[in-house]
Amino acid sequence: MTLNLKHHGAITGVTGSCHELTIGNQGILVDCGLFQGSDSQGRASASELAIEFPIDHIQALVVTHVHIDHVGRIPYLLAAGFEGPILCSEPSARLLPAMLEDALKIGFTRDHELIERVLGLISERTRAIPYNQWQPVFEDGDTALSIRLQRAGHILGSAYVECDARSGNARERIVFSGDLGAPGTPLIPSPEPPQACDRLILESTYGDRDHEHRDDRRHQLRTVIEQALDDGGTVLIPAFSLGRTQELLYELETLFHDNHGEPWRDLEIVVDSPLAANFTDLYRQLKPFWDEEALERVHAGRHPLSFEQLTVIDTHEDHVRAVDYLNDTGRPCVVLAGSGMCDGGRIVNYLKAMLGQPRNDVVFVGYQAEGTPGRDILRYGPRGGWVELDDERYTINAGIHQLSGFSAHAGRSDLLRFVNGIHPAPKEIRLVHGDPPAKEALASQLRDQTSARVTIPSR
């Protein structure tokens, strides 16, 4: 079989996911994501973000989930002349327009009419397909490709992609993991490994470590919040608008439900992100895709993503007032704001105002890519260092915490369980979407535990 795999992103780091599978003369792309952090160096302008590889033979784009590092270059793909369908799960089809509208406003254009045209084109091309159903993509003589989406447990709508490739009498099953989630993630059913796989393209974000147990992370979050209540400080949580924010709201509702008295009764939770508020509303609309635990809470009369202590800030004016109010009054509060790596968005204004005060705390609940302010705060904050925000230095006196148990990514043991659940083992495993130490550590474990040929592609 003439089968080629190429990687157009997520090979030197954890962003810019874009992978190509070609059988014969036709192929597909799996994801087309934006580069972030140090991965984005040299890619600041539209011309540098342009699609630099041939796409005439690409018949479809398959989207694993709608995080920006997996979908952010879709407008550039369309501009390059891509005319095929965009295939994704049903929840992703609902979430994709909101994510790309925000991305277009920030990094593409401020022209409202142009944004509407691009979003209209994306909506026309998007085709939602159910989980666990084979879908033909192309057939050319004796060459054909079908795909099937399976739940990946990362965010709502996330999927890994099974590809059934046929050429003559030869057949091969290729699986793209996308981003896999950790078992037990709130709201999201856990991923199950595929029944068959010849080649596996596997993410390795946390290939070198595991996360805390869910009970431990909730205890740690409670401890940080109660410390803030004692100190009269603000807890800042840089959170990705999609996935992490909703998961945090779910856990915070749990804490409020379990702690009825003072001082929890007067604690306010602020979501300062119109995009996160929009996604949270979409999550509520997509209840049929929630897991059993979340649905049981709904049936019991609880509201995991909407509770009395929750305030949503929409306008920029209200955002500025909130920063000033919390900075001046010292009222205990938990603020969830984007962006998750502190490289833009409203969290930056909170950090500028509050990093210098010991009574405040910053809690990181997601991966911080190399070259982002979030990574620098984690690295230098515990030593009383500084971080550069908008070309100015800010001293870090606030408490700095990292709760890895809130990561939306599978940990090392979760990745190994996923692979070891495939029988027989894949012939080849390619590790992508990870920093070099994480990929090397996971590769070593996989070589010890499986018979697969484990590779780390450079292109």
KELO-363239 format. One record per residue (C-alpha): x, y, z; residue in three letters. Coordinates in Angstrom, 3 decimals. Example, Ala and Ser with C-alpha at 12.3 -4.5 7.8 and 13.67 -1.06 7.14 Angstrom:
% KELO-363239
<atom <12.300 -4.500 7.800> 'ala'>
<atom <13.670 -1.060 7.140> 'ser'>
***
This chain:
% KELO-363239
<atom <0.000 0.000 0.000> 'met'>
<atom <1.286 3.472 -0.913> 'thr'>
<atom <0.596 5.228 2.389> 'leu'>
<atom <2.359 8.367 3.619> 'asn'>
<atom <2.194 10.189 6.947> 'leu'>
<atom <3.429 13.756 7.278> 'lys'>
<atom <3.337 16.120 10.226> 'his'>
<atom <2.905 19.842 9.643> 'his'>
<atom <2.885 20.858 13.309> 'gly'>
<atom <3.097 19.617 16.921> 'ala'>
<atom <6.438 17.896 16.278> 'ile'>
<atom <8.737 20.270 18.192> 'thr'>
<atom <6.226 21.191 20.916> 'gly'>
<atom <2.603 20.935 21.928> 'val'>
<atom <0.897 23.339 19.517> 'thr'>
<atom <0.111 23.658 15.823> 'gly'>
<atom <-1.310 20.149 15.459> 'ser'>
<atom <-1.693 19.262 11.780> 'cys'>
<atom <-1.148 15.794 10.358> 'his'>
<atom <-1.525 14.457 6.824> 'glu'>
<atom <-2.477 10.941 5.776> 'leu'>
<atom <-2.197 10.140 2.056> 'thr'>
<atom <-3.217 6.902 0.371> 'ile'>
<atom <-2.332 6.715 -3.292> 'gly'>
<atom <-3.087 10.116 -4.790> 'asn'>
<atom <-5.569 11.383 -2.201> 'gln'>
<atom <-5.368 12.322 1.443> 'gly'>
<atom <-6.827 14.010 4.496> 'ile'>
<atom <-5.611 16.408 7.157> 'leu'>
<atom <-6.228 15.709 10.825> 'val'>
<atom <-6.449 19.107 12.561> 'asp'>
<atom <-5.014 22.419 11.423> 'cys'>
<atom <-3.994 24.250 14.579> 'gly'>
<atom <-2.349 27.488 15.565> 'leu'>
<atom <1.194 27.664 16.931> 'phe'>
<atom <1.574 29.146 20.427> 'gln'>
<atom <4.425 30.054 22.756> 'gly'>
<atom <7.912 29.335 21.470> 'ser'>
<atom <6.365 27.267 18.644> 'asp'>
<atom <4.995 30.506 17.181> 'ser'>
<atom <8.352 32.276 16.846> 'gln'>
<atom <8.764 33.466 13.279> 'gly'>
<atom <5.033 33.049 12.630> 'arg'>
<atom <3.590 36.371 13.746> 'ala'>
<atom <2.135 37.618 10.439> 'ser'>
<atom <-0.530 36.221 8.153> 'ala'>
<atom <2.049 35.381 5.508> 'ser'>
<atom <4.066 33.362 8.043> 'glu'>
<atom <0.935 31.480 9.142> 'leu'>
<atom <-0.003 30.627 5.565> 'ala'>
<atom <-0.289 26.961 4.629> 'ile'>
<atom <3.112 26.096 3.171> 'glu'>
<atom <2.449 22.519 2.024> 'phe'>
<atom <0.524 21.178 -1.041> 'pro'>
<atom <-3.208 20.642 -0.471> 'ile'>
<atom <-4.572 19.871 -3.961> 'asp'>
<atom <-4.881 16.195 -3.042> 'his'>
<atom <-6.488 16.816 0.373> 'ile'>
<atom <-10.105 15.631 0.272> 'gln'>
<atom <-11.185 16.486 3.828> 'ala'>
<atom <-10.105 18.062 7.102> 'leu'>
<atom <-10.899 15.996 10.183> 'val'>
<atom <-11.066 17.970 13.440> 'val'>
<atom <-10.373 16.079 16.669> 'thr'>
<atom <-11.566 18.958 18.895> 'his'>
<atom <-11.865 22.724 18.765> 'val'>
<atom <-9.007 24.001 20.927> 'his'>
<atom <-7.182 26.730 19.031> 'ile'>
<atom <-3.947 24.748 18.709> 'asp'>
<atom <-5.955 22.215 16.675> 'his'>
<atom <-8.247 24.470 14.611> 'val'>
<atom <-6.713 27.958 14.568> 'gly'>
<atom <-5.246 27.734 11.047> 'arg'>
<atom <-8.487 26.660 9.361> 'ile'>
<atom <-9.042 30.178 7.916> 'pro'>
<atom <-5.557 30.010 6.386> 'tyr'>
<atom <-6.342 26.566 4.978> 'leu'>
<atom <-9.439 27.977 3.273> 'leu'>
<atom <-7.419 30.923 1.979> 'ala'>
<atom <-4.951 28.437 0.468> 'ala'>
<atom <-7.776 26.992 -1.631> 'gly'>
<atom <-9.018 24.023 0.394> 'phe'>
<atom <-12.527 23.151 -0.807> 'glu'>
<atom <-13.289 19.904 1.018> 'gly'>
<atom <-15.550 19.190 4.001> 'pro'>
<atom <-14.613 19.761 7.646> 'ile'>
<atom <-15.531 16.576 9.504> 'leu'>
<atom <-16.002 16.567 13.282> 'cys'>
<atom <-18.234 15.321 16.088> 'ser'>
<atom <-21.660 16.809 16.698> 'glu'>
<atom <-20.629 18.839 19.790> 'pro'>
<atom <-17.512 20.121 17.978> 'ser'>
<atom <-19.683 21.323 15.098> 'ala'>
<atom <-21.613 23.462 17.614> 'arg'>
<atom <-18.484 24.772 19.341> 'leu'>
<atom <-16.261 25.418 16.309> 'leu'>
<atom <-17.841 28.697 15.072> 'pro'>
<atom <-17.489 30.382 18.477> 'ala'>
<atom <-13.853 29.364 18.791> 'met'>
<atom <-12.931 30.493 15.288> 'leu'>
<atom <-14.844 33.766 15.561> 'glu'>
<atom <-12.716 34.690 18.546> 'asp'>
<atom <-9.533 33.575 16.783> 'ala'>
<atom <-10.389 35.583 13.679> 'leu'>
<atom <-10.959 38.747 15.717> 'lys'>
<atom <-7.666 38.390 17.562> 'ile'>
<atom <-5.263 37.215 14.889> 'gly'>
<atom <-6.847 37.469 11.447> 'phe'>
<atom <-8.901 40.608 10.923> 'thr'>
<atom <-11.163 43.145 12.628> 'arg'>
<atom <-13.324 43.394 9.512> 'asp'>
<atom <-16.745 42.214 10.748> 'his'>
<atom <-18.078 41.474 7.255> 'glu'>
<atom <-15.011 39.422 6.369> 'leu'>
<atom <-15.295 37.467 9.610> 'ile'>
<atom <-18.944 36.728 8.872> 'glu'>
<atom <-18.069 35.498 5.370> 'arg'>
<atom <-15.318 33.226 6.671> 'val'>
<atom <-17.556 31.834 9.423> 'leu'>
<atom <-20.337 31.290 6.908> 'gly'>
<atom <-17.981 29.358 4.678> 'leu'>
<atom <-16.772 27.253 7.606> 'ile'>
<atom <-20.372 26.498 8.636> 'ser'>
<atom <-21.208 25.429 5.081> 'glu'>
<atom <-18.238 23.083 4.978> 'arg'>
<atom <-18.650 21.597 8.467> 'thr'>
<atom <-20.250 18.168 8.551> 'arg'>
<atom <-21.066 16.683 11.951> 'ala'>
<atom <-20.730 12.917 12.175> 'ile'>
<atom <-21.842 10.682 15.059> 'pro'>
<atom <-19.408 8.875 17.284> 'tyr'>
<atom <-18.665 5.222 16.558> 'asn'>
<atom <-19.954 5.192 12.963> 'gln'>
<atom <-17.760 4.611 9.925> 'trp'>
<atom <-17.911 7.400 7.344> 'gln'>
<atom <-16.486 7.081 3.817> 'pro'>
<atom <-14.158 9.956 2.898> 'val'>
<atom <-12.995 9.027 -0.597> 'phe'>
<atom <-12.801 6.123 -3.032> 'glu'>
<atom <-10.606 6.168 -6.121> 'asp'>
<atom <-10.517 2.875 -8.000> 'gly'>
<atom <-9.171 0.262 -5.609> 'asp'>
<atom <-8.050 2.929 -3.082> 'thr'>
<atom <-10.440 4.076 -0.341> 'ala'>
<atom <-10.488 5.689 3.093> 'leu'>
<atom <-13.138 5.687 5.797> 'ser'>
<atom <-12.949 7.279 9.238> 'ile'>
<atom <-14.642 6.727 12.582> 'arg'>
<atom <-14.672 9.111 15.551> 'leu'>
<atom <-14.395 7.797 19.103> 'gln'>
<atom <-14.680 9.748 22.344> 'arg'>
<atom <-11.300 11.066 23.490> 'ala'>
<atom <-12.327 12.397 26.927> 'gly'>
<atom <-10.406 15.682 26.522> 'his'>
<atom <-13.154 18.308 26.162> 'ile'>
<atom <-16.759 18.091 25.080> 'leu'>
<atom <-16.828 16.873 21.497> 'gly'>
<atom <-13.226 15.666 21.461> 'ser'>
<atom <-12.468 12.565 19.433> 'ala'>
<atom <-9.699 10.324 18.331> 'tyr'>
<atom <-9.819 9.315 14.683> 'val'>
<atom <-9.739 5.773 13.362> 'glu'>
<atom <-8.790 5.600 9.684> 'cys'>
<atom <-9.485 2.478 7.648> 'asp'>
<atom <-7.277 2.643 4.554> 'ala'>
<atom <-7.614 0.215 1.638> 'arg'>
<atom <-5.523 -0.167 -1.498> 'ser'>
<atom <-6.210 -3.275 -3.553> 'gly'>
<atom <-6.094 -6.235 -1.201> 'asn'>
<atom <-4.014 -4.354 1.372> 'ala'>
<atom <-5.701 -2.787 4.398> 'arg'>
<atom <-4.353 -0.754 7.290> 'glu'>
<atom <-5.854 0.892 10.382> 'arg'>
<atom <-4.276 4.236 11.379> 'ile'>
<atom <-5.362 6.015 14.570> 'val'>
<atom <-4.783 9.692 15.402> 'phe'>
<atom <-5.224 10.220 19.145> 'ser'>
<atom <-5.849 13.966 19.028> 'gly'>
<atom <-5.664 15.033 22.676> 'asp'>
<atom <-6.667 12.277 25.087> 'leu'>
<atom <-8.266 13.115 28.414> 'gly'>
<atom <-7.723 11.625 31.835> 'ala'>
<atom <-10.273 9.068 33.087> 'pro'>
<atom <-12.747 10.609 35.513> 'gly'>
<atom <-12.710 14.089 33.979> 'thr'>
<atom <-15.961 15.866 34.985> 'pro'>
<atom <-18.706 16.085 32.376> 'leu'>
<atom <-16.808 13.996 29.801> 'ile'>
<atom <-17.029 10.208 29.282> 'pro'>
<atom <-13.621 8.542 29.563> 'ser'>
<atom <-11.811 7.360 26.426> 'pro'>
<atom <-11.651 3.688 25.507> 'glu'>
<atom <-8.811 2.337 23.317> 'pro'>
<atom <-9.533 1.230 19.748> 'pro'>
<atom <-10.067 -2.451 19.066> 'gln'>
<atom <-7.507 -2.492 16.259> 'ala'>
<atom <-4.619 -0.273 15.199> 'cys'>
<atom <-1.617 -0.801 12.919> 'asp'>
<atom <-0.164 2.697 13.314> 'arg'>
<atom <-0.866 5.069 16.184> 'leu'>
<atom <-0.109 8.794 16.128> 'ile'>
<atom <-0.137 9.557 19.843> 'leu'>
<atom <-0.002 12.806 21.801> 'glu'>
<atom <2.645 12.986 24.549> 'ser'>
<atom <1.941 16.252 26.401> 'thr'>
<atom <2.354 14.596 29.806> 'tyr'>
<atom <4.376 11.615 28.656> 'gly'>
<atom <6.831 12.124 31.511> 'asp'>
<atom <4.499 12.466 34.495> 'arg'>
<atom <1.122 11.709 36.020> 'asp'>
<atom <-1.514 13.981 37.512> 'his'>
<atom <-2.912 14.111 41.019> 'glu'>
<atom <-6.065 12.142 41.737> 'his'>
<atom <-9.296 14.061 41.306> 'arg'>
<atom <-9.971 14.054 45.064> 'asp'>
<atom <-6.471 15.419 45.726> 'asp'>
<atom <-6.810 18.275 43.252> 'arg'>
<atom <-10.182 19.265 44.716> 'arg'>
<atom <-8.608 19.299 48.186> 'his'>
<atom <-5.735 21.445 46.910> 'gln'>
<atom <-8.145 23.875 45.244> 'leu'>
<atom <-10.147 24.122 48.461> 'arg'>
<atom <-6.966 24.777 50.464> 'thr'>
<atom <-5.875 27.634 48.166> 'val'>
<atom <-9.334 29.215 48.256> 'ile'>
<atom <-9.602 29.000 52.038> 'glu'>
<atom <-6.165 30.607 52.344> 'gln'>
<atom <-7.385 33.446 50.127> 'ala'>
<atom <-10.470 33.818 52.280> 'leu'>
<atom <-8.218 34.219 55.315> 'asp'>
<atom <-5.828 36.620 53.560> 'asp'>
<atom <-8.473 38.768 51.919> 'gly'>
<atom <-6.997 38.034 48.518> 'gly'>
<atom <-8.018 37.143 45.007> 'thr'>
<atom <-7.381 33.743 43.460> 'val'>
<atom <-6.553 34.164 39.780> 'leu'>
<atom <-7.016 31.111 37.593> 'ile'>
<atom <-5.816 31.515 33.992> 'pro'>
<atom <-8.150 29.085 32.264> 'ala'>
<atom <-8.807 28.105 28.706> 'phe'>
<atom <-12.297 29.221 27.752> 'ser'>
<atom <-13.278 25.821 26.452> 'leu'>
<atom <-13.025 22.751 28.643> 'gly'>
<atom <-10.983 23.913 31.607> 'arg'>
<atom <-13.374 26.691 32.647> 'thr'>
<atom <-16.366 24.352 32.605> 'gln'>
<atom <-14.465 21.666 34.510> 'glu'>
<atom <-13.450 24.188 37.177> 'leu'>
<atom <-17.030 25.449 37.532> 'leu'>
<atom <-18.134 21.856 38.034> 'tyr'>
<atom <-15.599 21.333 40.828> 'glu'>
<atom <-16.353 24.706 42.428> 'leu'>
<atom <-20.063 23.862 42.496> 'glu'>
<atom <-19.063 20.672 44.300> 'thr'>
<atom <-17.133 22.656 46.899> 'leu'>
<atom <-20.051 25.036 47.458> 'phe'>
<atom <-22.424 22.103 47.762> 'his'>
<atom <-20.189 20.479 50.396> 'asp'>
<atom <-19.466 23.732 52.332> 'asn'>
<atom <-22.674 25.550 53.201> 'his'>
<atom <-21.543 27.886 55.980> 'gly'>
<atom <-19.122 30.772 56.418> 'glu'>
<atom <-16.890 31.839 54.810> 'pro'>
<atom <-17.909 30.014 51.622> 'trp'>
<atom <-21.375 31.548 51.636> 'arg'>
<atom <-20.017 34.988 50.711> 'asp'>
<atom <-17.360 33.885 48.244> 'leu'>
<atom <-17.901 35.049 44.687> 'glu'>
<atom <-16.770 33.177 41.577> 'ile'>
<atom <-16.166 35.442 38.589> 'val'>
<atom <-15.915 34.251 35.002> 'val'>
<atom <-14.370 37.218 33.209> 'asp'>
<atom <-14.469 36.006 29.632> 'ser'>
<atom <-17.300 36.438 27.134> 'pro'>
<atom <-15.940 33.491 25.173> 'leu'>
<atom <-15.886 31.230 28.235> 'ala'>
<atom <-19.426 32.321 29.111> 'ala'>
<atom <-20.530 31.496 25.572> 'asn'>
<atom <-18.893 28.071 25.708> 'phe'>
<atom <-20.431 27.385 29.122> 'thr'>
<atom <-23.857 28.141 27.683> 'asp'>
<atom <-23.135 25.779 24.769> 'leu'>
<atom <-21.994 23.103 27.239> 'tyr'>
<atom <-25.348 23.410 29.008> 'arg'>
<atom <-27.138 23.026 25.674> 'gln'>
<atom <-25.112 19.877 24.954> 'leu'>
<atom <-26.196 17.976 28.095> 'lys'>
<atom <-26.960 14.782 26.109> 'pro'>
<atom <-23.192 14.404 25.646> 'phe'>
<atom <-22.369 14.763 29.384> 'trp'>
<atom <-21.258 11.737 31.387> 'asp'>
<atom <-23.476 9.836 33.811> 'glu'>
<atom <-22.171 11.558 36.961> 'glu'>
<atom <-22.997 15.033 35.649> 'ala'>
<atom <-26.444 13.972 34.453> 'leu'>
<atom <-27.190 12.440 37.861> 'glu'>
<atom <-26.464 15.813 39.467> 'arg'>
<atom <-28.828 17.527 37.052> 'val'>
<atom <-31.565 14.994 37.836> 'his'>
<atom <-30.986 15.684 41.542> 'ala'>
<atom <-31.783 19.374 40.967> 'gly'>
<atom <-28.215 20.687 41.014> 'arg'>
<atom <-26.751 23.033 38.386> 'his'>
<atom <-23.083 22.097 37.854> 'pro'>
<atom <-22.350 25.007 35.503> 'leu'>
<atom <-24.678 27.639 36.943> 'ser'>
<atom <-24.926 28.372 40.645> 'phe'>
<atom <-25.825 31.264 42.913> 'glu'>
<atom <-22.288 32.486 43.660> 'gln'>
<atom <-21.322 32.716 39.974> 'leu'>
<atom <-20.956 36.089 38.244> 'thr'>
<atom <-20.175 36.504 34.547> 'val'>
<atom <-18.454 39.664 33.296> 'ile'>
<atom <-19.123 40.556 29.691> 'asp'>
<atom <-18.097 44.075 28.685> 'thr'>
<atom <-14.598 45.529 28.760> 'his'>
<atom <-15.806 48.371 30.987> 'glu'>
<atom <-17.114 45.929 33.590> 'asp'>
<atom <-13.832 44.019 33.347> 'his'>
<atom <-11.781 47.135 34.125> 'val'>
<atom <-14.055 47.972 37.042> 'arg'>
<atom <-13.727 44.426 38.411> 'ala'>
<atom <-9.913 44.579 38.319> 'val'>
<atom <-9.888 47.926 40.126> 'asp'>
<atom <-12.531 46.860 42.665> 'tyr'>
<atom <-10.814 43.619 43.644> 'leu'>
<atom <-7.401 45.284 43.753> 'asn'>
<atom <-8.655 48.135 45.981> 'asp'>
<atom <-10.992 46.280 48.343> 'thr'>
<atom <-9.212 42.987 48.890> 'gly'>
<atom <-12.525 41.165 48.797> 'arg'>
<atom <-11.930 37.401 48.576> 'pro'>
<atom <-12.841 36.212 45.125> 'cys'>
<atom <-11.974 33.526 42.584> 'val'>
<atom <-11.491 34.832 39.041> 'val'>
<atom <-11.417 32.581 35.989> 'leu'>
<atom <-10.152 34.456 32.946> 'ala'>
<atom <-8.391 33.730 29.677> 'gly'>
<atom <-6.012 33.094 28.273> 'ser'>
<atom <-4.865 29.840 29.793> 'gly'>
<atom <-1.149 30.519 29.173> 'met'>
<atom <-1.335 34.228 30.114> 'cys'>
<atom <-0.203 35.278 26.630> 'asp'>
<atom <-3.182 37.569 26.079> 'gly'>
<atom <-6.754 38.113 27.164> 'gly'>
<atom <-8.211 39.582 30.323> 'arg'>
<atom <-6.086 37.580 32.754> 'ile'>
<atom <-3.146 39.817 31.833> 'val'>
<atom <-4.785 42.903 33.389> 'asn'>
<atom <-5.459 41.007 36.613> 'tyr'>
<atom <-1.869 39.803 36.725> 'leu'>
<atom <-0.477 43.287 36.173> 'lys'>
<atom <-2.551 44.621 39.048> 'ala'>
<atom <-2.210 41.763 41.516> 'met'>
<atom <1.020 39.797 41.010> 'leu'>
<atom <2.914 42.139 43.303> 'gly'>
<atom <0.687 41.529 46.352> 'gln'>
<atom <1.340 38.535 48.654> 'pro'>
<atom <-2.343 38.267 49.597> 'arg'>
<atom <-3.219 37.116 46.086> 'asn'>
<atom <-2.683 33.717 44.524> 'asp'>
<atom <-2.315 32.435 40.959> 'val'>
<atom <-3.424 28.871 40.297> 'val'>
<atom <-2.356 27.157 37.081> 'phe'>
<atom <-4.567 24.255 36.080> 'val'>
<atom <-3.294 23.559 32.564> 'gly'>
<atom <-0.175 23.084 30.515> 'tyr'>
<atom <2.065 26.152 30.140> 'gln'>
<atom <4.012 26.014 26.887> 'ala'>
<atom <7.638 27.096 26.736> 'glu'>
<atom <7.911 30.773 25.806> 'gly'>
<atom <4.615 31.837 27.401> 'thr'>
<atom <4.218 34.185 30.402> 'pro'>
<atom <2.462 31.345 32.236> 'gly'>
<atom <5.581 29.185 32.019> 'arg'>
<atom <7.719 32.096 33.278> 'asp'>
<atom <5.412 32.769 36.228> 'ile'>
<atom <5.565 29.108 37.201> 'leu'>
<atom <9.342 29.037 36.839> 'arg'>
<atom <10.299 32.326 38.490> 'tyr'>
<atom <7.335 33.154 40.731> 'gly'>
<atom <8.248 30.772 43.566> 'pro'>
<atom <11.700 32.453 43.671> 'arg'>
<atom <10.301 35.963 43.904> 'gly'>
<atom <11.222 36.712 40.311> 'gly'>
<atom <9.476 38.712 37.638> 'trp'>
<atom <7.548 38.206 34.423> 'val'>
<atom <7.283 40.369 31.329> 'glu'>
<atom <3.745 41.344 30.352> 'leu'>
<atom <3.183 43.662 27.393> 'asp'>
<atom <6.884 44.598 27.400> 'asp'>
<atom <6.937 45.575 31.100> 'glu'>
<atom <8.411 43.694 34.042> 'arg'>
<atom <6.168 42.787 36.979> 'tyr'>
<atom <7.518 41.456 40.274> 'thr'>
<atom <5.874 38.242 41.461> 'ile'>
<atom <4.964 38.295 45.155> 'asn'>
<atom <1.655 36.447 44.863> 'ala'>
<atom <1.458 32.785 45.764> 'gly'>
<atom <1.992 30.515 42.745> 'ile'>
<atom <0.374 27.087 42.565> 'his'>
<atom <0.136 24.376 39.941> 'gln'>
<atom <-2.659 21.803 40.141> 'leu'>
<atom <-1.764 19.303 37.458> 'ser'>
<atom <-4.772 17.168 38.353> 'gly'>
<atom <-6.945 19.634 36.457> 'phe'>
<atom <-5.142 19.037 33.214> 'ser'>
<atom <-7.427 18.097 30.339> 'ala'>
<atom <-4.675 15.798 29.042> 'his'>
<atom <-4.045 12.192 29.925> 'ala'>
<atom <-1.052 11.600 32.177> 'gly'>
<atom <1.730 9.134 31.439> 'arg'>
<atom <-0.065 6.155 33.021> 'ser'>
<atom <-3.274 7.032 31.187> 'asp'>
<atom <-1.425 7.100 27.855> 'leu'>
<atom <0.225 3.760 28.590> 'leu'>
<atom <-3.139 2.214 29.541> 'arg'>
<atom <-4.625 3.476 26.295> 'phe'>
<atom <-1.844 1.885 24.246> 'val'>
<atom <-1.741 -1.349 26.242> 'asn'>
<atom <-5.496 -1.706 25.721> 'gly'>
<atom <-4.973 -2.177 21.967> 'ile'>
<atom <-4.760 -5.868 20.989> 'his'>
<atom <-2.688 -6.748 19.112> 'pro'>
<atom <-0.261 -3.914 19.760> 'ala'>
<atom <0.285 -1.361 16.978> 'pro'>
<atom <3.191 -2.049 14.675> 'lys'>
<atom <4.258 1.600 14.868> 'glu'>
<atom <3.660 4.409 17.359> 'ile'>
<atom <4.584 7.979 16.435> 'arg'>
<atom <4.811 10.473 19.293> 'leu'>
<atom <3.701 14.046 18.598> 'val'>
<atom <2.286 17.010 20.548> 'his'>
<atom <4.835 17.053 23.366> 'gly'>
<atom <8.022 18.748 24.474> 'asp'>
<atom <11.165 16.676 23.809> 'pro'>
<atom <11.656 15.389 27.400> 'pro'>
<atom <8.030 14.217 27.578> 'ala'>
<atom <8.268 12.433 24.222> 'lys'>
<atom <11.559 10.759 25.089> 'glu'>
<atom <10.266 9.557 28.471> 'ala'>
<atom <7.083 8.144 26.972> 'leu'>
<atom <9.000 6.541 24.102> 'ala'>
<atom <11.219 4.721 26.602> 'ser'>
<atom <8.203 3.395 28.510> 'gln'>
<atom <6.443 2.283 25.332> 'leu'>
<atom <9.533 0.463 24.077> 'arg'>
<atom <9.687 -1.409 27.380> 'asp'>
<atom <5.997 -2.302 27.468> 'gln'>
<atom <5.052 -2.936 23.828> 'thr'>
<atom <6.420 -4.596 20.725> 'ser'>
<atom <5.696 -1.484 18.642> 'ala'>
<atom <8.325 0.459 16.735> 'arg'>
<atom <8.251 3.808 18.557> 'val'>
<atom <9.378 6.864 16.627> 'thr'>
<atom <9.539 10.621 17.219> 'ile'>
<atom <9.037 12.292 13.836> 'pro'>
<atom <10.884 15.461 12.899> 'ser'>
<atom <8.621 16.320 9.971> 'arg'>
***
